[in-house]
Amino acid sequence: MNTEDVKREWFEKDYYKILGVPKNSSQADIKKAYRKLAQKFHPDANQGNKDAEERFKEVSSAYDVLGDEEKRKQYDEVREMAASGFPGFGGQGAASGGQRVRAEGVPFDFGESDFGDLFGGLFGGARGASRRQPSRGNDLETEVRISFDDAMRGTTIPLSIPGPAPCPTCAGSGAEPGTSPVVCPKCHGSGSIAVNQGPFSIAQPCDQCGGSGRVIEKPCKTCRGTGTVQKTRKFSVRIPPGVKDGARIRVSGRGESGGRGASAGDLYVRVRVEPHKVFGRKGNDLTVKLPVTYSEAALGANVPVPTLNGAVTLKIPPGTASGRTFRVKGKGAPKKKGQGDLLVTVDVDVPKKLSKEEKELLSKLREAEKESPRAHLGVEKGGRGRQ
């Protein structure tokens, strides 16, 4: 069955009557009625019985619609409009010359109604065309690179964006100054025309005005009626504090200009943040490696730590191992509410060159050490290793 036959069947057949159920039946009752009738008229149980075969098809078609809640709702709307004579849906004598059909004795005009919209989503057919508005401008995207410090404190950057912009002569209308677009003489401003398709009349965008319902009799000489010109626009964009590398910032209305006065698209600014020589970043937290001496790690010390706003003092407790991380509250990257933290990872610095005095002191320390850190491995006997 093709699309047009399906459309016509919705008017002509009462699916509730076919299944033998009232209109207010539940989905469960409809399913129960269908199963009973399908079993009764199934071709396997009625071999050679053409009437039973046709009845089975009819029952299946009815359940295909009523068994689907969304289709059932739309079918009910169709039947209600058919029963009421389709008020407000084209009435008598459509100006488009749309073809008329009869559904259970009620005439209906497919040419001028909005009824095609109801069928469009169900059967994939053409919907009733409405007046097309001037299209919104395209969105644009550009990329900027900023320093880590600028990313942390926020900055304003200048941009130059080439592309379509509103025509300065006609202010984007496309019409010569002093004139205005007029109603399309072909579609009378509706933006659509009716095209006969067999028993139905399908609404399509008007080919003279492109569906806008308006035509420009005297196009602007500068933009030739398009409403836009090619231009390099210059403006500034504010980058918020704490922006992350790869962030995409939306600037409303800074994209391509829309046609004939339509709204402009948006501009998306992709931010690339240069790496910092000291700080790293983990979400809203900043990271830093803090070198400490062996004696500072072993004995403990108060050590200065760099931050975005000057140094702070970090207390290193005695016996701190290399790789341990300390959290300094509120010294990270700016965020919407407050600021992240600074994650300080201790890195015990082992000197590559030692003075004579340092060697002597470390030798005495080694002699004084009584326990080996490798004792649990079971690889040393008779005390610590010696050189």
Secondary structure, DSSP 8 states (H G I E B T S, - for coil): --HHHHHHHHHH--HHHHHT--TT--HHHHHHHHHHHHHHH-GGGSTT-HHHHHHHHHHHHHHHHHTSHHHHHHHHHHHHHHHTT-TTTT-SS-TT---EEEETTEEEESSSSSHHHHHHHHH----------------EEEEEEE-HHHHHH-EEEEEEEEEEEE-TTTTTS-B-TT---EE-TTTTTSSEEEEEETTEEEEEE-TTTTTSSEE-SSB-TTTTTSSEEEEEEEEEEEE-TT--TT-EEEETT-SS--GGG-----EEEEEEE---SS-EEETTEEEEEEEE-HHHHHH-EEEEE--TTS-EEEEE-TT--TT-EEEETT-S-B-SSSB--EEEEEEE---SS--HHHHHHHHHHHHH--S-TTGGGT---SSS---
